[in-house]
């Protein structure tokens, strides 16, 4: 059984910083979105840990074979 997949980017994280959660749309989670976009620019500013949660039933987040 597969579980819900998530991706992380801790490049800009500093201890005590916030966690930014990107909830995926109806598509596979994208590694590219973990390094590009406004949310990454904001993560740099706030020293945040970035986590992307893949939408259930898409990509590798399938509860069946």
PDBQT receptor file of N, H, CA, C and O in Angstrom, charges set to zero:
ATOM      1  N   UNK A   1       0.839  -1.179   0.000  1.00  0.00    +0.000 N 
ATOM      2  CA  UNK A   1       0.000   0.000   0.000  1.00  0.00    +0.000 C 
ATOM      3  C   UNK A   1       0.886   1.244   0.000  1.00  0.00    +0.000 C 
ATOM      4  O   UNK A   1       1.848   1.330   0.763  1.00  0.00    +0.000 OA
ATOM      5  N   UNK A   2       0.558   2.193  -0.850  1.00  0.00    +0.000 N 
ATOM      6  H   UNK A   2      -0.224   2.123  -1.470  1.00  0.00    +0.000 HD
ATOM      7  CA  UNK A   2       1.277   3.462  -0.899  1.00  0.00    +0.000 C 
ATOM      8  C   UNK A   2       0.632   4.453   0.063  1.00  0.00    +0.000 C 
ATOM      9  O   UNK A   2      -0.575   4.416   0.305  1.00  0.00    +0.000 OA
ATOM     10  N   UNK A   3       1.442   5.317   0.590  1.00  0.00    +0.000 N 
ATOM     11  H   UNK A   3       2.422   5.347   0.393  1.00  0.00    +0.000 HD
ATOM     12  CA  UNK A   3       0.958   6.360   1.483  1.00  0.00    +0.000 C 
ATOM     13  C   UNK A   3       0.986   7.694   0.760  1.00  0.00    +0.000 C 
ATOM     14  O   UNK A   3       1.495   7.793  -0.356  1.00  0.00    +0.000 OA
ATOM     15  N   UNK A   4       0.451   8.693   1.383  1.00  0.00    +0.000 N 
ATOM     16  H   UNK A   4       0.037   8.612   2.290  1.00  0.00    +0.000 HD
ATOM     17  CA  UNK A   4       0.441  10.008   0.762  1.00  0.00    +0.000 C 
ATOM     18  C   UNK A   4       1.867  10.563   0.752  1.00  0.00    +0.000 C 
ATOM     19  O   UNK A   4       2.526  10.659   1.787  1.00  0.00    +0.000 OA
ATOM     20  N   UNK A   5       2.313  10.920  -0.435  1.00  0.00    +0.000 N 
ATOM     21  H   UNK A   5       1.778  10.842  -1.276  1.00  0.00    +0.000 HD
ATOM     22  CA  UNK A   5       3.691  11.372  -0.631  1.00  0.00    +0.000 C 
ATOM     23  C   UNK A   5       3.829  12.856  -0.289  1.00  0.00    +0.000 C 
ATOM     24  O   UNK A   5       2.898  13.644  -0.463  1.00  0.00    +0.000 OA
ATOM     25  N   UNK A   6       5.012  13.212   0.202  1.00  0.00    +0.000 N 
ATOM     26  H   UNK A   6       5.767  12.572   0.344  1.00  0.00    +0.000 HD
ATOM     27  CA  UNK A   6       5.319  14.612   0.451  1.00  0.00    +0.000 C 
ATOM     28  C   UNK A   6       6.777  14.870   0.082  1.00  0.00    +0.000 C 
ATOM     29  O   UNK A   6       7.599  13.954   0.098  1.00  0.00    +0.000 OA
ATOM     30  N   UNK A   7       7.085  16.098  -0.246  1.00  0.00    +0.000 N 
ATOM     31  H   UNK A   7       6.417  16.842  -0.259  1.00  0.00    +0.000 HD
ATOM     32  CA  UNK A   7       8.440  16.525  -0.582  1.00  0.00    +0.000 C 
ATOM     33  C   UNK A   7       8.832  17.629   0.381  1.00  0.00    +0.000 C 
ATOM     34  O   UNK A   7       7.974  18.372   0.856  1.00  0.00    +0.000 OA
ATOM     35  N   UNK A   8      10.123  17.746   0.676  1.00  0.00    +0.000 N 
ATOM     36  H   UNK A   8      10.820  17.142   0.290  1.00  0.00    +0.000 HD
ATOM     37  CA  UNK A   8      10.586  18.804   1.573  1.00  0.00    +0.000 C 
ATOM     38  C   UNK A   8      11.774  19.547   0.979  1.00  0.00    +0.000 C 
ATOM     39  O   UNK A   8      12.518  19.016   0.154  1.00  0.00    +0.000 OA
ATOM     40  N   UNK A   9      11.930  20.785   1.419  1.00  0.00    +0.000 N 
ATOM     41  H   UNK A   9      11.326  21.216   2.089  1.00  0.00    +0.000 HD
ATOM     42  CA  UNK A   9      13.088  21.609   1.079  1.00  0.00    +0.000 C 
ATOM     43  C   UNK A   9      13.481  22.342   2.352  1.00  0.00    +0.000 C 
ATOM     44  O   UNK A   9      12.762  23.228   2.814  1.00  0.00    +0.000 OA
ATOM     45  N   UNK A  10      14.617  21.973   2.912  1.00  0.00    +0.000 N 
ATOM     46  H   UNK A  10      15.201  21.254   2.537  1.00  0.00    +0.000 HD
ATOM     47  CA  UNK A  10      15.087  22.598   4.149  1.00  0.00    +0.000 C 
ATOM     48  C   UNK A  10      16.280  23.523   3.894  1.00  0.00    +0.000 C 
ATOM     49  O   UNK A  10      16.980  23.911   4.830  1.00  0.00    +0.000 OA
ATOM     50  N   UNK A  11      16.507  23.872   2.636  1.00  0.00    +0.000 N 
ATOM     51  H   UNK A  11      15.938  23.557   1.876  1.00  0.00    +0.000 HD
ATOM     52  CA  UNK A  11      17.670  24.691   2.263  1.00  0.00    +0.000 C 
ATOM     53  C   UNK A  11      17.727  26.019   3.023  1.00  0.00    +0.000 C 
ATOM     54  O   UNK A  11      18.811  26.470   3.393  1.00  0.00    +0.000 OA
ATOM     55  N   UNK A  12      16.591  26.640   3.253  1.00  0.00    +0.000 N 
ATOM     56  H   UNK A  12      15.711  26.274   2.952  1.00  0.00    +0.000 HD
ATOM     57  CA  UNK A  12      16.568  27.961   3.885  1.00  0.00    +0.000 C 
ATOM     58  C   UNK A  12      16.121  27.909   5.342  1.00  0.00    +0.000 C 
ATOM     59  O   UNK A  12      16.014  28.944   6.000  1.00  0.00    +0.000 OA
ATOM     60  N   UNK A  13      15.865  26.722   5.836  1.00  0.00    +0.000 N 
ATOM     61  H   UNK A  13      15.953  25.881   5.302  1.00  0.00    +0.000 HD
ATOM     62  CA  UNK A  13      15.345  26.571   7.194  1.00  0.00    +0.000 C 
ATOM     63  C   UNK A  13      16.408  26.874   8.235  1.00  0.00    +0.000 C 
ATOM     64  O   UNK A  13      17.561  26.460   8.117  1.00  0.00    +0.000 OA
ATOM     65  N   UNK A  14      15.990  27.607   9.256  1.00  0.00    +0.000 N 
ATOM     66  H   UNK A  14      15.053  27.943   9.352  1.00  0.00    +0.000 HD
ATOM     67  CA  UNK A  14      16.811  27.831  10.443  1.00  0.00    +0.000 C 
ATOM     68  C   UNK A  14      15.986  27.420  11.652  1.00  0.00    +0.000 C 
ATOM     69  O   UNK A  14      14.773  27.626  11.684  1.00  0.00    +0.000 OA
ATOM     70  N   UNK A  15      16.641  26.842  12.638  1.00  0.00    +0.000 N 
ATOM     71  H   UNK A  15      17.627  26.674  12.612  1.00  0.00    +0.000 HD
ATOM     72  CA  UNK A  15      15.955  26.356  13.835  1.00  0.00    +0.000 C 
ATOM     73  C   UNK A  15      15.026  27.432  14.392  1.00  0.00    +0.000 C 
ATOM     74  O   UNK A  15      15.420  28.584  14.570  1.00  0.00    +0.000 OA
ATOM     75  N   UNK A  16      13.796  27.032  14.661  1.00  0.00    +0.000 N 
ATOM     76  H   UNK A  16      13.477  26.096  14.516  1.00  0.00    +0.000 HD
ATOM     77  CA  UNK A  16      12.796  27.941  15.189  1.00  0.00    +0.000 C 
ATOM     78  C   UNK A  16      11.977  28.627  14.107  1.00  0.00    +0.000 C 
ATOM     79  O   UNK A  16      11.016  29.337  14.404  1.00  0.00    +0.000 OA
ATOM     80  N   UNK A  17      12.362  28.413  12.839  1.00  0.00    +0.000 N 
ATOM     81  H   UNK A  17      13.142  27.836  12.598  1.00  0.00    +0.000 HD
ATOM     82  CA  UNK A  17      11.629  29.023  11.724  1.00  0.00    +0.000 C 
ATOM     83  C   UNK A  17      10.295  28.329  11.490  1.00  0.00    +0.000 C 
ATOM     84  O   UNK A  17      10.053  27.246  12.022  1.00  0.00    +0.000 OA
ATOM     85  N   UNK A  18       9.431  28.953  10.695  1.00  0.00    +0.000 N 
ATOM     86  H   UNK A  18       9.628  29.833  10.264  1.00  0.00    +0.000 HD
ATOM     87  CA  UNK A  18       8.121  28.372  10.427  1.00  0.00    +0.000 C 
ATOM     88  C   UNK A  18       8.188  27.223   9.423  1.00  0.00    +0.000 C 
ATOM     89  O   UNK A  18       9.220  26.985   8.795  1.00  0.00    +0.000 OA
ATOM     90  N   UNK A  19       7.084  26.526   9.288  1.00  0.00    +0.000 N 
ATOM     91  H   UNK A  19       6.246  26.719   9.798  1.00  0.00    +0.000 HD
ATOM     92  CA  UNK A  19       6.931  25.476   8.274  1.00  0.00    +0.000 C 
ATOM     93  C   UNK A  19       5.866  25.955   7.297  1.00  0.00    +0.000 C 
ATOM     94  O   UNK A  19       4.750  26.285   7.699  1.00  0.00    +0.000 OA
ATOM     95  N   UNK A  20       6.213  25.992   6.017  1.00  0.00    +0.000 N 
ATOM     96  H   UNK A  20       7.119  25.724   5.691  1.00  0.00    +0.000 HD
ATOM     97  CA  UNK A  20       5.264  26.349   4.964  1.00  0.00    +0.000 C 
ATOM     98  C   UNK A  20       4.777  25.053   4.323  1.00  0.00    +0.000 C 
ATOM     99  O   UNK A  20       5.580  24.213   3.917  1.00  0.00    +0.000 OA
ATOM    100  N   UNK A  21       3.465  24.897   4.235  1.00  0.00    +0.000 N 
ATOM    101  H   UNK A  21       2.812  25.579   4.564  1.00  0.00    +0.000 HD
ATOM    102  CA  UNK A  21       2.860  23.701   3.651  1.00  0.00    +0.000 C 
ATOM    103  C   UNK A  21       2.165  24.072   2.353  1.00  0.00    +0.000 C 
ATOM    104  O   UNK A  21       1.272  24.918   2.341  1.00  0.00    +0.000 OA
ATOM    105  N   UNK A  22       2.571  23.443   1.266  1.00  0.00    +0.000 N 
ATOM    106  H   UNK A  22       3.297  22.755   1.275  1.00  0.00    +0.000 HD
ATOM    107  CA  UNK A  22       1.932  23.609  -0.033  1.00  0.00    +0.000 C 
ATOM    108  C   UNK A  22       1.091  22.358  -0.276  1.00  0.00    +0.000 C 
ATOM    109  O   UNK A  22       1.625  21.255  -0.387  1.00  0.00    +0.000 OA
ATOM    110  N   UNK A  23      -0.214  22.536  -0.357  1.00  0.00    +0.000 N 
ATOM    111  H   UNK A  23      -0.648  23.432  -0.267  1.00  0.00    +0.000 HD
ATOM    112  CA  UNK A  23      -1.107  21.409  -0.597  1.00  0.00    +0.000 C 
ATOM    113  C   UNK A  23      -1.327  21.297  -2.090  1.00  0.00    +0.000 C 
ATOM    114  O   UNK A  23      -1.835  22.224  -2.721  1.00  0.00    +0.000 OA
ATOM    115  N   UNK A  24      -0.946  20.166  -2.653  1.00  0.00    +0.000 N 
ATOM    116  H   UNK A  24      -0.533  19.413  -2.139  1.00  0.00    +0.000 HD
ATOM    117  CA  UNK A  24      -0.979  19.977  -4.095  1.00  0.00    +0.000 C 
ATOM    118  C   UNK A  24      -2.380  19.949  -4.677  1.00  0.00    +0.000 C 
ATOM    119  O   UNK A  24      -3.349  19.578  -4.015  1.00  0.00    +0.000 OA
ATOM    120  N   UNK A  25      -2.453  20.350  -5.930  1.00  0.00    +0.000 N 
ATOM    121  H   UNK A  25      -1.666  20.651  -6.468  1.00  0.00    +0.000 HD
ATOM    122  CA  UNK A  25      -3.710  20.290  -6.665  1.00  0.00    +0.000 C 
ATOM    123  C   UNK A  25      -3.908  18.902  -7.245  1.00  0.00    +0.000 C 
ATOM    124  O   UNK A  25      -3.300  17.938  -6.780  1.00  0.00    +0.000 OA
ATOM    125  N   UNK A  26      -4.734  18.800  -8.233  1.00  0.00    +0.000 N 
ATOM    126  H   UNK A  26      -5.228  19.584  -8.611  1.00  0.00    +0.000 HD
ATOM    127  CA  UNK A  26      -5.069  17.500  -8.819  1.00  0.00    +0.000 C 
ATOM    128  C   UNK A  26      -4.011  17.097  -9.844  1.00  0.00    +0.000 C 
ATOM    129  O   UNK A  26      -4.272  17.011 -11.044  1.00  0.00    +0.000 OA
ATOM    130  N   UNK A  27      -2.803  16.853  -9.321  1.00  0.00    +0.000 N 
ATOM    131  H   UNK A  27      -2.591  16.923  -8.346  1.00  0.00    +0.000 HD
ATOM    132  CA  UNK A  27      -1.658  16.461 -10.149  1.00  0.00    +0.000 C 
ATOM    133  C   UNK A  27      -0.593  15.861  -9.237  1.00  0.00    +0.000 C 
ATOM    134  O   UNK A  27      -0.711  15.911  -8.013  1.00  0.00    +0.000 OA
ATOM    135  N   UNK A  28       0.429  15.303  -9.833  1.00  0.00    +0.000 N 
ATOM    136  H   UNK A  28       0.525  15.263 -10.828  1.00  0.00    +0.000 HD
ATOM    137  CA  UNK A  28       1.559  14.779  -9.071  1.00  0.00    +0.000 C 
ATOM    138  C   UNK A  28       2.323  15.913  -8.409  1.00  0.00    +0.000 C 
ATOM    139  O   UNK A  28       2.345  17.034  -8.917  1.00  0.00    +0.000 OA
ATOM    140  N   UNK A  29       2.943  15.624  -7.287  1.00  0.00    +0.000 N 
ATOM    141  H   UNK A  29       2.925  14.713  -6.874  1.00  0.00    +0.000 HD
ATOM    142  CA  UNK A  29       3.814  16.604  -6.642  1.00  0.00    +0.000 C 
ATOM    143  C   UNK A  29       5.009  16.859  -7.554  1.00  0.00    +0.000 C 
ATOM    144  O   UNK A  29       5.516  15.940  -8.197  1.00  0.00    +0.000 OA
ATOM    145  N   UNK A  30       5.449  18.093  -7.603  1.00  0.00    +0.000 N 
ATOM    146  H   UNK A  30       5.037  18.840  -7.081  1.00  0.00    +0.000 HD
ATOM    147  CA  UNK A  30       6.514  18.488  -8.505  1.00  0.00    +0.000 C 
ATOM    148  C   UNK A  30       7.776  18.895  -7.742  1.00  0.00    +0.000 C 
ATOM    149  O   UNK A  30       7.730  19.765  -6.873  1.00  0.00    +0.000 OA
ATOM    150  N   UNK A  31       8.897  18.263  -8.073  1.00  0.00    +0.000 N 
ATOM    151  H   UNK A  31       8.934  17.557  -8.780  1.00  0.00    +0.000 HD
ATOM    152  CA  UNK A  31      10.163  18.648  -7.448  1.00  0.00    +0.000 C 
ATOM    153  C   UNK A  31      10.538  20.075  -7.809  1.00  0.00    +0.000 C 
ATOM    154  O   UNK A  31      11.149  20.782  -7.008  1.00  0.00    +0.000 OA
ATOM    155  N   UNK A  32      10.173  20.503  -9.019  1.00  0.00    +0.000 N 
ATOM    156  H   UNK A  32       9.677  19.929  -9.670  1.00  0.00    +0.000 HD
ATOM    157  CA  UNK A  32      10.508  21.850  -9.455  1.00  0.00    +0.000 C 
ATOM    158  C   UNK A  32       9.852  22.904  -8.556  1.00  0.00    +0.000 C 
ATOM    159  O   UNK A  32      10.452  23.942  -8.276  1.00  0.00    +0.000 OA
ATOM    160  N   UNK A  33       8.632  22.640  -8.109  1.00  0.00    +0.000 N 
ATOM    161  H   UNK A  33       8.145  21.797  -8.336  1.00  0.00    +0.000 HD
ATOM    162  CA  UNK A  33       7.945  23.617  -7.267  1.00  0.00    +0.000 C 
ATOM    163  C   UNK A  33       8.563  23.721  -5.877  1.00  0.00    +0.000 C 
ATOM    164  O   UNK A  33       8.209  24.614  -5.108  1.00  0.00    +0.000 OA
ATOM    165  N   UNK A  34       9.474  22.826  -5.553  1.00  0.00    +0.000 N 
ATOM    166  H   UNK A  34       9.762  22.100  -6.178  1.00  0.00    +0.000 HD
ATOM    167  CA  UNK A  34      10.165  22.887  -4.265  1.00  0.00    +0.000 C 
ATOM    168  C   UNK A  34      11.361  23.840  -4.299  1.00  0.00    +0.000 C 
ATOM    169  O   UNK A  34      11.985  24.092  -3.269  1.00  0.00    +0.000 OA
ATOM    170  N   UNK A  35      11.676  24.364  -5.474  1.00  0.00    +0.000 N 
ATOM    171  H   UNK A  35      11.169  24.160  -6.311  1.00  0.00    +0.000 HD
ATOM    172  CA  UNK A  35      12.835  25.254  -5.613  1.00  0.00    +0.000 C 
ATOM    173  C   UNK A  35      12.519  26.552  -6.328  1.00  0.00    +0.000 C 
ATOM    174  O   UNK A  35      13.358  27.451  -6.370  1.00  0.00    +0.000 OA
ATOM    175  N   UNK A  36      11.311  26.669  -6.898  1.00  0.00    +0.000 N 
ATOM    176  H   UNK A  36      10.629  25.938  -6.863  1.00  0.00    +0.000 HD
ATOM    177  CA  UNK A  36      10.925  27.862  -7.646  1.00  0.00    +0.000 C 
ATOM    178  C   UNK A  36       9.580  28.382  -7.176  1.00  0.00    +0.000 C 
ATOM    179  O   UNK A  36       8.748  27.618  -6.686  1.00  0.00    +0.000 OA
ATOM    180  N   UNK A  37       9.372  29.653  -7.321  1.00  0.00    +0.000 N 
ATOM    181  H   UNK A  37      10.047  30.273  -7.719  1.00  0.00    +0.000 HD
ATOM    182  CA  UNK A  37       8.069  30.237  -7.025  1.00  0.00    +0.000 C 
ATOM    183  C   UNK A  37       8.110  31.223  -5.873  1.00  0.00    +0.000 C 
ATOM    184  O   UNK A  37       9.081  31.315  -5.122  1.00  0.00    +0.000 OA
ATOM    185  N   UNK A  38       7.015  31.952  -5.769  1.00  0.00    +0.000 N 
ATOM    186  H   UNK A  38       6.226  31.877  -6.379  1.00  0.00    +0.000 HD
ATOM    187  CA  UNK A  38       6.908  32.992  -4.736  1.00  0.00    +0.000 C 
ATOM    188  C   UNK A  38       7.025  32.421  -3.328  1.00  0.00    +0.000 C 
ATOM    189  O   UNK A  38       7.598  33.058  -2.445  1.00  0.00    +0.000 OA
ATOM    190  N   UNK A  39       6.485  31.223  -3.116  1.00  0.00    +0.000 N 
ATOM    191  H   UNK A  39       6.020  30.705  -3.834  1.00  0.00    +0.000 HD
ATOM    192  CA  UNK A  39       6.541  30.659  -1.766  1.00  0.00    +0.000 C 
ATOM    193  C   UNK A  39       7.968  30.337  -1.346  1.00  0.00    +0.000 C 
ATOM    194  O   UNK A  39       8.295  30.396  -0.160  1.00  0.00    +0.000 OA
ATOM    195  N   UNK A  40       8.820  29.997  -2.310  1.00  0.00    +0.000 N 
ATOM    196  H   UNK A  40       8.555  29.949  -3.273  1.00  0.00    +0.000 HD
ATOM    197  CA  UNK A  40      10.228  29.736  -1.999  1.00  0.00    +0.000 C 
ATOM    198  C   UNK A  40      10.940  31.044  -1.680  1.00  0.00    +0.000 C 
ATOM    199  O   UNK A  40      11.765  31.097  -0.768  1.00  0.00    +0.000 OA
ATOM    200  N   UNK A  41      10.627  32.093  -2.423  1.00  0.00    +0.000 N 
ATOM    201  H   UNK A  41       9.957  32.050  -3.163  1.00  0.00    +0.000 HD
ATOM    202  CA  UNK A  41      11.213  33.405  -2.127  1.00  0.00    +0.000 C 
ATOM    203  C   UNK A  41      10.810  33.865  -0.721  1.00  0.00    +0.000 C 
ATOM    204  O   UNK A  41      11.623  34.442   0.001  1.00  0.00    +0.000 OA
ATOM    205  N   UNK A  42       9.572  33.612  -0.342  1.00  0.00    +0.000 N 
ATOM    206  H   UNK A  42       8.912  33.144  -0.929  1.00  0.00    +0.000 HD
ATOM    207  CA  UNK A  42       9.104  33.969   0.998  1.00  0.00    +0.000 C 
ATOM    208  C   UNK A  42       9.769  33.087   2.054  1.00  0.00    +0.000 C 
ATOM    209  O   UNK A  42      10.073  33.556   3.151  1.00  0.00    +0.000 OA
ATOM    210  N   UNK A  43       9.992  31.821   1.731  1.00  0.00    +0.000 N 
ATOM    211  H   UNK A  43       9.745  31.440   0.840  1.00  0.00    +0.000 HD
ATOM    212  CA  UNK A  43      10.678  30.904   2.660  1.00  0.00    +0.000 C 
ATOM    213  C   UNK A  43      12.095  31.397   2.952  1.00  0.00    +0.000 C 
ATOM    214  O   UNK A  43      12.569  31.291   4.083  1.00  0.00    +0.000 OA
ATOM    215  N   UNK A  44      12.762  31.928   1.949  1.00  0.00    +0.000 N 
ATOM    216  H   UNK A  44      12.377  32.013   1.030  1.00  0.00    +0.000 HD
ATOM    217  CA  UNK A  44      14.113  32.490   2.148  1.00  0.00    +0.000 C 
ATOM    218  C   UNK A  44      14.059  33.622   3.172  1.00  0.00    +0.000 C 
ATOM    219  O   UNK A  44      14.892  33.708   4.075  1.00  0.00    +0.000 OA
ATOM    220  N   UNK A  45      13.073  34.474   3.012  1.00  0.00    +0.000 N 
ATOM    221  H   UNK A  45      12.396  34.404   2.279  1.00  0.00    +0.000 HD
ATOM    222  CA  UNK A  45      12.936  35.637   3.894  1.00  0.00    +0.000 C 
ATOM    223  C   UNK A  45      12.649  35.242   5.342  1.00  0.00    +0.000 C 
ATOM    224  O   UNK A  45      13.174  35.847   6.277  1.00  0.00    +0.000 OA
ATOM    225  N   UNK A  46      11.805  34.217   5.514  1.00  0.00    +0.000 N 
ATOM    226  H   UNK A  46      11.378  33.726   4.754  1.00  0.00    +0.000 HD
ATOM    227  CA  UNK A  46      11.383  33.806   6.854  1.00  0.00    +0.000 C 
ATOM    228  C   UNK A  46      12.154  32.607   7.402  1.00  0.00    +0.000 C 
ATOM    229  O   UNK A  46      11.881  32.154   8.513  1.00  0.00    +0.000 OA
ATOM    230  N   UNK A  47      13.116  32.089   6.632  1.00  0.00    +0.000 N 
ATOM    231  H   UNK A  47      13.338  32.457   5.729  1.00  0.00    +0.000 HD
ATOM    232  CA  UNK A  47      13.915  30.920   7.041  1.00  0.00    +0.000 C 
ATOM    233  C   UNK A  47      13.020  29.726   7.353  1.00  0.00    +0.000 C 
ATOM    234  O   UNK A  47      13.137  29.089   8.400  1.00  0.00    +0.000 OA
ATOM    235  N   UNK A  48      12.129  29.445   6.416  1.00  0.00    +0.000 N 
ATOM    236  H   UNK A  48      12.034  29.962   5.565  1.00  0.00    +0.000 HD
ATOM    237  CA  UNK A  48      11.101  28.417   6.614  1.00  0.00    +0.000 C 
ATOM    238  C   UNK A  48      11.493  27.060   6.033  1.00  0.00    +0.000 C 
ATOM    239  O   UNK A  48      12.275  26.971   5.087  1.00  0.00    +0.000 OA
ATOM    240  N   UNK A  49      10.938  26.024   6.615  1.00  0.00    +0.000 N 
ATOM    241  H   UNK A  49      10.302  26.096   7.384  1.00  0.00    +0.000 HD
ATOM    242  CA  UNK A  49      10.985  24.680   6.065  1.00  0.00    +0.000 C 
ATOM    243  C   UNK A  49       9.797  24.561   5.121  1.00  0.00    +0.000 C 
ATOM    244  O   UNK A  49       8.677  24.907   5.498  1.00  0.00    +0.000 OA
ATOM    245  N   UNK A  50      10.017  24.080   3.905  1.00  0.00    +0.000 N 
ATOM    246  H   UNK A  50      10.927  23.799   3.599  1.00  0.00    +0.000 HD
ATOM    247  CA  UNK A  50       8.941  23.943   2.917  1.00  0.00    +0.000 C 
ATOM    248  C   UNK A  50       8.556  22.471   2.763  1.00  0.00    +0.000 C 
ATOM    249  O   UNK A  50       9.414  21.606   2.587  1.00  0.00    +0.000 OA
ATOM    250  N   UNK A  51       7.262  22.208   2.833  1.00  0.00    +0.000 N 
ATOM    251  H   UNK A  51       6.565  22.911   2.976  1.00  0.00    +0.000 HD
ATOM    252  CA  UNK A  51       6.732  20.857   2.684  1.00  0.00    +0.000 C 
ATOM    253  C   UNK A  51       5.608  20.911   1.651  1.00  0.00    +0.000 C 
ATOM    254  O   UNK A  51       4.701  21.737   1.751  1.00  0.00    +0.000 OA
ATOM    255  N   UNK A  52       5.675  20.028   0.664  1.00  0.00    +0.000 N 
ATOM    256  H   UNK A  52       6.411  19.357   0.583  1.00  0.00    +0.000 HD
ATOM    257  CA  UNK A  52       4.612  19.920  -0.335  1.00  0.00    +0.000 C 
ATOM    258  C   UNK A  52       3.921  18.583  -0.145  1.00  0.00    +0.000 C 
ATOM    259  O   UNK A  52       4.569  17.536  -0.146  1.00  0.00    +0.000 OA
ATOM    260  N   UNK A  53       2.605  18.615   0.017  1.00  0.00    +0.000 N 
ATOM    261  H   UNK A  53       2.078  19.465   0.018  1.00  0.00    +0.000 HD
ATOM    262  CA  UNK A  53       1.801  17.407   0.202  1.00  0.00    +0.000 C 
ATOM    263  C   UNK A  53       1.114  17.080  -1.114  1.00  0.00    +0.000 C 
ATOM    264  O   UNK A  53       0.380  17.900  -1.665  1.00  0.00    +0.000 OA
ATOM    265  N   UNK A  54       1.358  15.877  -1.611  1.00  0.00    +0.000 N 
ATOM    266  H   UNK A  54       1.954  15.211  -1.163  1.00  0.00    +0.000 HD
ATOM    267  CA  UNK A  54       0.742  15.455  -2.868  1.00  0.00    +0.000 C 
ATOM    268  C   UNK A  54      -0.731  15.113  -2.647  1.00  0.00    +0.000 C 
ATOM    269  O   UNK A  54      -1.086  14.461  -1.665  1.00  0.00    +0.000 OA
ATOM    270  N   UNK A  55      -1.575  15.556  -3.563  1.00  0.00    +0.000 N 
ATOM    271  H   UNK A  55      -1.287  16.085  -4.361  1.00  0.00    +0.000 HD
ATOM    272  CA  UNK A  55      -3.014  15.282  -3.495  1.00  0.00    +0.000 C 
ATOM    273  C   UNK A  55      -3.240  13.769  -3.542  1.00  0.00    +0.000 C 
ATOM    274  O   UNK A  55      -2.666  13.069  -4.376  1.00  0.00    +0.000 OA
ATOM    275  N   UNK A  56      -4.075  13.285  -2.643  1.00  0.00    +0.000 N 
ATOM    276  H   UNK A  56      -4.541  13.854  -1.966  1.00  0.00    +0.000 HD
ATOM    277  CA  UNK A  56      -4.383  11.852  -2.594  1.00  0.00    +0.000 C 
ATOM    278  C   UNK A  56      -5.003  11.408  -3.913  1.00  0.00    +0.000 C 
ATOM    279  O   UNK A  56      -5.796  12.142  -4.504  1.00  0.00    +0.000 OA
ATOM    280  N   UNK A  57      -4.653  10.224  -4.376  1.00  0.00    +0.000 N 
ATOM    281  H   UNK A  57      -4.009   9.628  -3.896  1.00  0.00    +0.000 HD
ATOM    282  CA  UNK A  57      -5.122   9.609  -5.623  1.00  0.00    +0.000 C 
ATOM    283  C   UNK A  57      -4.416  10.152  -6.870  1.00  0.00    +0.000 C 
ATOM    284  O   UNK A  57      -4.785   9.787  -7.986  1.00  0.00    +0.000 OA
ATOM    285  N   UNK A  58      -3.415  11.010  -6.704  1.00  0.00    +0.000 N 
ATOM    286  H   UNK A  58      -3.115  11.306  -5.797  1.00  0.00    +0.000 HD
ATOM    287  CA  UNK A  58      -2.648  11.522  -7.840  1.00  0.00    +0.000 C 
ATOM    288  C   UNK A  58      -1.180  11.171  -7.638  1.00  0.00    +0.000 C 
ATOM    289  O   UNK A  58      -0.730  10.955  -6.512  1.00  0.00    +0.000 OA
ATOM    290  N   UNK A  59      -0.439  11.117  -8.743  1.00  0.00    +0.000 N 
ATOM    291  H   UNK A  59      -0.804  11.292  -9.658  1.00  0.00    +0.000 HD
ATOM    292  CA  UNK A  59       0.989  10.818  -8.657  1.00  0.00    +0.000 C 
ATOM    293  C   UNK A  59       1.238   9.484  -7.990  1.00  0.00    +0.000 C 
ATOM    294  O   UNK A  59       0.652   8.470  -8.369  1.00  0.00    +0.000 OA
ATOM    295  N   UNK A  60       2.117   9.486  -6.986  1.00  0.00    +0.000 N 
ATOM    296  H   UNK A  60       2.594  10.310  -6.678  1.00  0.00    +0.000 HD
ATOM    297  CA  UNK A  60       2.463   8.258  -6.275  1.00  0.00    +0.000 C 
ATOM    298  C   UNK A  60       1.621   8.053  -5.012  1.00  0.00    +0.000 C 
ATOM    299  O   UNK A  60       1.856   7.107  -4.260  1.00  0.00    +0.000 OA
ATOM    300  N   UNK A  61       0.656   8.921  -4.777  1.00  0.00    +0.000 N 
ATOM    301  H   UNK A  61       0.465   9.689  -5.387  1.00  0.00    +0.000 HD
ATOM    302  CA  UNK A  61      -0.202   8.816  -3.584  1.00  0.00    +0.000 C 
ATOM    303  C   UNK A  61      -1.455   8.013  -3.895  1.00  0.00    +0.000 C 
ATOM    304  O   UNK A  61      -2.574   8.517  -3.795  1.00  0.00    +0.000 OA
ATOM    305  N   UNK A  62      -1.254   6.775  -4.269  1.00  0.00    +0.000 N 
ATOM    306  H   UNK A  62      -0.346   6.366  -4.351  1.00  0.00    +0.000 HD
ATOM    307  CA  UNK A  62      -2.357   5.881  -4.621  1.00  0.00    +0.000 C 
ATOM    308  C   UNK A  62      -2.566   4.865  -3.491  1.00  0.00    +0.000 C 
ATOM    309  O   UNK A  62      -1.616   4.200  -3.078  1.00  0.00    +0.000 OA
ATOM    310  N   UNK A  63      -3.794   4.740  -2.992  1.00  0.00    +0.000 N 
ATOM    311  H   UNK A  63      -4.565   5.280  -3.327  1.00  0.00    +0.000 HD
ATOM    312  CA  UNK A  63      -4.044   3.776  -1.927  1.00  0.00    +0.000 C 
ATOM    313  C   UNK A  63      -4.251   2.352  -2.436  1.00  0.00    +0.000 C 
ATOM    314  O   UNK A  63      -4.602   1.460  -1.663  1.00  0.00    +0.000 OA
ATOM    315  N   UNK A  64      -4.038   2.139  -3.723  1.00  0.00    +0.000 N 
ATOM    316  H   UNK A  64      -3.753   2.864  -4.350  1.00  0.00    +0.000 HD
ATOM    317  CA  UNK A  64      -4.213   0.812  -4.317  1.00  0.00    +0.000 C 
ATOM    318  C   UNK A  64      -3.102   0.568  -5.332  1.00  0.00    +0.000 C 
ATOM    319  O   UNK A  64      -2.391   1.494  -5.722  1.00  0.00    +0.000 OA
ATOM    320  N   UNK A  65      -2.962  -0.678  -5.752  1.00  0.00    +0.000 N 
ATOM    321  H   UNK A  65      -3.540  -1.430  -5.435  1.00  0.00    +0.000 HD
ATOM    322  CA  UNK A  65      -1.901  -1.035  -6.695  1.00  0.00    +0.000 C 
ATOM    323  C   UNK A  65      -2.200  -0.567  -8.089  1.00  0.00    +0.000 C 
ATOM    324  O   UNK A  65      -1.403  -0.790  -9.000  1.00  0.00    +0.000 OA
TER     325      UNK A  65
